[in-house]
Amino acid sequence: MRKPFIAANWKMNKTVSETGEFLKEFIPVVKDVAAVEIVMAPPFTSLMTAAKSIKGTNIRLASQNVFYEEKGAFTGEISPAMLVDCGCTYVIVGHSERRQYFKETDEIINKKIRASKKNGLGVVFCVGESLEDRESGKTFDILNREIENGLKDTAADNIVVAYEPIWAIGTGRTAAPEQAQEAHAYIRDRISVLYGNKADEFRIIYGGSVTPENVDSLMACSDVDGALVGGASLKVESFTRIVKFKKG
Ligand code: PEP
């Protein structure tokens, strides 16, 4: 059985005090949710305060980024060990915004995944095609390339793959459940080539304009094991409804 995984990606939103206010309201309303792994990824500046607030709760902490070196002259970067020290359990790697705005390549992403796993961090590894790729029939080629290169020389444990079609991120245009299911089934098939029968245990989550209105139909798909949520995770009410999705 794959435990559903629902993660909030706050991106560059919320100050330390706003993080504290959100969690003060959110923690009690989800405290009885045992069947879902709930993960929050606030900005770096809020990690410490979030770690203190969620201690002893059913919520886990993730970082939105990491650098692959252990220490040294890398101004502005944060190492995997620093994130573990801050209380992080997971790190998001390969988000399309990092690939697009910060020019992260498959090779850099692979280094980040390996360094994170070496330090005991779980990885939420994002893959997904652009609209242009989809319209020219290249979706599966892109997914295959990102998976093969990103997961090169990594063991199967402690990885969650997030399928995030770029055209659906922050656009209000969600993938239809059939489109999500088709891509997730393809990803699981690729994972089985890399990791054999471990593919059945692999959690593959969907990201791209997930809302309280569409979460139930996405989670009804047999290969959709959770969600990575941007905009709708910024409000307690909408993120709580997503965490408490209804099974079909
Ligand atoms: C994301 O940032 O990973 C994301 C899916 O954003 P949104 O839910 O706003 O589309």
Residues whose N, C-alpha, C, O or C-beta is under 5 A from the ligand:
A	BS01	PEP	N9 A168 I169 G170 T171 G207 G208 S209 V210 L228 V229 G230 G231 A232
